[in-house]
Amino acid sequence: MAIFEEPTFSKYEFRLSRTQHDGSDCYVFKARPKKKFADDMVINRLNTYIRVSDFAILARDYALSFKTLFYDFDVEMNVKLRTWEGLLIPYEIKYKGNWHVITKSREIADFTAIFTDFTH
């Protein structure tokens, strides 16, 4: 899954543009698999939102999927980030996805987790 290293790197398209995200002027860095490799890649979408004023990473959006004879998954996550004591940490995670392993029943989840106390 190391999309910034070969041989995976050349199977993705990368773009940088400008947008608004939660009221902040941001650059958005996007990674998508090239069409001919789309069915073979685990990471279907990766967006990173970077605030223009200070280059702080505000959020990341992921779409992951893969299917084999033994397991499959299809997951989307939206993660909002903040800096706390010099560390980049998530404070809100929206998750929607499902997993299936051949010997187990399918697991389906859709939730939002919000973390509010970073003092401990």
PyMOL commands that set and color helices and strands:
alter all, ss='L'
color gray80, all
select helices_A, chain A and resi 9-11+35-40
alter helices_A, ss='H'
color red, helices_A
select strands_A, chain A and resi 12-21+24-33+43-51+57-67+71-84+87-101+107-114
alter strands_A, ss='S'
color yellow, strands_A
deselect
rebuild
show_as cartoon
